[in-house]
Amino acid sequence: MSIANQPRVTREEPRAEGAILEAEHIRKYFPLRKARLFGSQRAVRAVEDTSLALYPGRATALVGESGSGKTTVARLLARMYDLTAGTIHFRGKPVDLQSASSLREYRRHVQLVFQDPFASLNPVHTVRYHLTRPLRVHGHSRNADEDTEQVLALLRKVSLSPAEQFIEKFPHQLSGGQRQRVAIARALAAQPEVLLADEPVSMLDVSIRLDVLNLLLRLKEEEQLALLFITHDIASARYFAEDTLVMYAGQMVEGGPSDDVIQQPKHPYTQLLISAAPDPERIDLNGKNLTDLPARGEIPSLITPPSGCRFHPRCPHVMPVCRERFPQRTELGGGHWTHCFLYGDGETNAGQKPLITVTKQAL
Amino acid sequence: MAVETDLLLDVKNLSVDYAAANGTVHAVTNVNFTLRRGEILGLAGESGSGKSTLAYAVSRLLRPPAAITNGEVIYYPRSQDNSDAIHITASSSRAKGGKRHDSDGSDTEPIDVLRLTPAQLRAFRWSELAIVFQSAMNALNPVMNIGKQMTDVLKVHRPLMGPDSRKQRALELLKLVGIAPDRINSYPHELSGGMRQRAVIAIALALSPEIIIMDEPTTALDVVVQREILTEIMRLREQLGFSVIFITHDLSLLLELADKVAIMYAGKLIETASRRDLYLHPRHPYSYGLLKSFPTINGPRRVMTGIPGSPPDLRNVPSGCSFHPRCPLAFDACRSVVPMLQASTRETPEQLVACHLYDERFAPDGVPSSADFAKAYLKPLAERSHSV
């Protein structure tokens, strides 16, 4: 399938009101080494035609399985990768990152927290070093006294107390939760407006996850951060994000207010994801309750992805048109949208009635 | 097949220490539990709580600096064992507890796994007890195709089997776990994560063991694949009737899967209960906190309290109940007296808990309800959110 077959969305969607960071129709292909000299260039099509907007003081969750492209989206937004196509607007202005100084200026506003706090901190440096570097690089501190003062303030902000004790510690002296707090403090040191958190708690113990998530929520409120919360756990999206976006094999399939998306999932993939997630509230305590899944299989290869909607080989409701092209975005009302032919192809379907009768999913 | 409910494994007072330069780590302390035939026992706990160490101690896989310092692991073999397995009933391995007689009179010698000689241990492992490790990619040999890895097991443990019947058995096993038999010559890198995990389960099943220990078998997998593997495990258990010790940090998974759940904290079992009892009324404050740490998908949103603090350093475990520094319900006795695992209340004698709140000597006011737990947990939550 070539790019030409992809539906090129020509319609100009209205610029989201008040969005601080906006990505429009971004794509990312990672080229592969050529196998044959005259063979066509192959690529991993990691992200296809994705649009999203982040708002100050609002958390947006990006949910998907591994390999769905959610981390690539975060790294594109952080400009760690170059875009293959599409634009990113920051405060309404297109982001121009030709020079190193403009990139640094952009990074002052947009910061990333990585998944693994055991790998993202340098083992030979103290907490003080990790937090002083961004302060100096972004010019928030000019001398050693200011450094200490600001580092202590940052440590208190992420609830590492007594801060005076933590400042001289090395990463190996900290627990996983404490390390992740240092990583969050390091991101905050740049005084960003946008925080991209890439699976910030998946490496942490269950009893600590909640504290770190609550910390992120508190910071979001206090600093009015626009938070992108990447997770594979759709249940935590419900609790920690106002909006939820669901991604499958590089394509955005559904999005909207978290409660709408998770309580009334429309796209068959979202329905599958939710039916597969363990949930103590769903158990039938007297019998075994491992419901059979409506769809099986795994995420397809992104080098030769399925044509049209990439979920079609696994979809229980697949139609011929699904194989031909990717459906346009259908508005379902209340900000809830999906890319699925079951609900239309681009038009508004506020009644949320599927155009084709959908058999009730085992939820 | 009908699930028999007699005893299969009885672990008594098991303790494991790690000798470290800066102090001995008591990874597992005085753990008691039983496993019945066909039962799925869920072992839950945070990392460092000793759940994997416990499982490896039961299978005698620990190496120095780990050492089993105390305890017995009594294994009760099936009564009519007419398989071609090598019998492991040498007198040195007999349990001190004496013989157990079945109703039909055939004598089966209980075996103390911890006293087996290396040769007996080789016969015991895989035929009686097999393990599925966490990371299938690391458990499989990357330069050997999966068929070879399966027949290898049969070659060593079933020397009388010919090459054709070995291959036949390998194909049978692949079919059993839902892999197309034509993948028998595939190498691990040619299989997806879920298929690899299925292959590892197939290898564990090769000799039809009585017990399978699964150490976080689905942690590295996506939710959809995880669900498929769990369904497969449940189906195979129905079909083959083996018992499972399922280790995971994901308590919500165990509530769907396990017959009985044991929760570990800092090397000790702090609560064992049926999944129903645990879900409806967790008795230990830690169990309650753990249950309230998982976000729910269905139903109304609820307050998630989590657990304040972080797990203890096992070199320096707090005195008394090791959970007391994090426990919102801790009182004086918790700091000095070590609680023992005992029946929580008269109404639920099967639900064992190690907590002074259920000991009349320390807490005469009666058993705390879930509302009491909720109130106690909410208070530090309010304090935590205000501390900036």
Boltz contact constraints between the chains, C-beta under 6 A:
constraints:
  - contact:
      token1: [A, 65]
      token2: [B, 222]
      max_distance: 6.0
  - contact:
      token1: [A, 66]
      token2: [B, 222]
      max_distance: 6.0
  - contact:
      token1: [A, 175]
      token2: [B, 310]
      max_distance: 6.0
  - contact:
      token1: [A, 177]
      token2: [B, 310]
      max_distance: 6.0
  - contact:
      token1: [A, 205]
      token2: [B, 46]
      max_distance: 6.0
  - contact:
      token1: [A, 205]
      token2: [B, 47]
      max_distance: 6.0
  - contact:
      token1: [A, 206]
      token2: [B, 249]
      max_distance: 6.0
  - contact:
      token1: [A, 206]
      token2: [B, 293]
      max_distance: 6.0
  - contact:
      token1: [A, 207]
      token2: [B, 293]
      max_distance: 6.0
  - contact:
      token1: [A, 207]
      token2: [B, 307]
      max_distance: 6.0
  - contact:
      token1: [A, 210]
      token2: [B, 293]
      max_distance: 6.0
  - contact:
      token1: [A, 210]
      token2: [B, 304]
      max_distance: 6.0
  - contact:
      token1: [A, 210]
      token2: [B, 306]
      max_distance: 6.0
  - contact:
      token1: [A, 211]
      token2: [B, 306]
      max_distance: 6.0
  - contact:
      token1: [A, 235]
      token2: [B, 295]
      max_distance: 6.0
  - contact:
      token1: [A, 235]
      token2: [B, 297]
      max_distance: 6.0
  - contact:
      token1: [A, 236]
      token2: [B, 295]
      max_distance: 6.0
  - contact:
      token1: [A, 239]
      token2: [B, 295]
      max_distance: 6.0
  - contact:
      token1: [A, 274]
      token2: [B, 297]
      max_distance: 6.0
  - contact:
      token1: [A, 276]
      token2: [B, 223]
      max_distance: 6.0
  - contact:
      token1: [A, 276]
      token2: [B, 224]
      max_distance: 6.0
  - contact:
      token1: [A, 276]
      token2: [B, 227]
      max_distance: 6.0
  - contact:
      token1: [A, 277]
      token2: [B, 223]
      max_distance: 6.0
  - contact:
      token1: [A, 277]
      token2: [B, 297]
      max_distance: 6.0
  - contact:
      token1: [A, 278]
      token2: [B, 252]
      max_distance: 6.0
  - contact:
      token1: [A, 278]
      token2: [B, 253]
      max_distance: 6.0
  - contact:
      token1: [A, 278]
      token2: [B, 256]
      max_distance: 6.0
  - contact:
      token1: [A, 279]
      token2: [B, 296]
      max_distance: 6.0
  - contact:
      token1: [A, 279]
      token2: [B, 297]
      max_distance: 6.0
  - contact:
      token1: [A, 279]
      token2: [B, 298]
      max_distance: 6.0
  - contact:
      token1: [A, 280]
      token2: [B, 252]
      max_distance: 6.0
  - contact:
      token1: [A, 280]
      token2: [B, 255]
      max_distance: 6.0
  - contact:
      token1: [A, 281]
      token2: [B, 296]
      max_distance: 6.0
  - contact:
      token1: [A, 281]
      token2: [B, 298]
      max_distance: 6.0
  - contact:
      token1: [A, 281]
      token2: [B, 299]
      max_distance: 6.0
  - contact:
      token1: [A, 282]
      token2: [B, 298]
      max_distance: 6.0
  - contact:
      token1: [A, 283]
      token2: [B, 255]
      max_distance: 6.0
  - contact:
      token1: [A, 283]
      token2: [B, 256]
      max_distance: 6.0
  - contact:
      token1: [A, 285]
      token2: [B, 276]
      max_distance: 6.0
  - contact:
      token1: [A, 290]
      token2: [B, 230]
      max_distance: 6.0
  - contact:
      token1: [A, 290]
      token2: [B, 231]
      max_distance: 6.0
  - contact:
      token1: [A, 290]
      token2: [B, 234]
      max_distance: 6.0
  - contact:
      token1: [A, 293]
      token2: [B, 227]
      max_distance: 6.0
  - contact:
      token1: [A, 298]
      token2: [B, 192]
      max_distance: 6.0
